[in-house]
Amino acid sequence: MEITKIELSFPKKRSYTFKAWAKVTLDDQLVIAGIKLFEIREGENTKRVLKFPERRPSLENTNGQTVVIPIVEPISEEFKTKLEEAIFAEYDARPKKVLQKRFNKNKEE
């Protein structure tokens, strides 16, 4: 499977950990939407993480237990790494001035 397109959407209000949503097209045949991009600072290091779409049934339906049901999940670690690298490369290619401008605009509101 080849990644043929990546689209990013940015939140209106900037967060220190949540950076964007990704929509990925595979082989021009399948679209996966709702992938979340996070950057988590751990001391001086920054860890980048993708969170794939999932759903959480209500606590009433699960007898009070939190249950997470993956909707989309890469099976092989190799493909997951390839996907992470491609999405974060697209994120890094975005002009940071545009993101900074959007952040400053939100601060003024």
Secondary structure, 3 states (H helix, E strand, C coil): CCEEEEEEECCCCCCCCEEEEEEEEECCCEEEEEEEEEEEEECCEEEEEEECCEECCCHHHHCCCCCCEECCCCCCHHHHHHHHHHHHHHHHHCCHHHHHHHHHHHHHC
